[in-house]
């Protein structure tokens, strides 16, 4: 990979209906939506915001951003 390529920090956006708003337990794992995989936080956040706003009428529905780059390389220092 060339040195000039931007650093790829993979993020996954998923969501679904929760059993209880005090925990992150999905009501039905078969219905969990994979919104997409994104190369950086900014694009993942935009996708998360769009999905969250489209489901605002369902209080049990939640979307999450998963920082995959932290799972792939746990020794990586968080960006500041």
C-alpha positions, 0 to 999 in steps of 0.5 A: 500500500502506498504511503500516501493512501489514507488510513483505513479505519473500518466501521460497521453500522448495525441496528435493530429493535431492542428487548429493553432500552437499558441493555443492548440486546436485540429482540430478534437477531434474524432481524438485525440490519447490517447498514454497511461497512465504512472506511472511516468514522465520518461516513459511518456516522452519516449512515448511522444518523440517517438510519436512526432518524428514519426510525425515530417513530419506533422507540425500541429501534437502535443503531450502533457504530462498531469500531472494527479497526479496534477489534482487528488491531486491539493494540492500536492507539485511539485517534485523538 
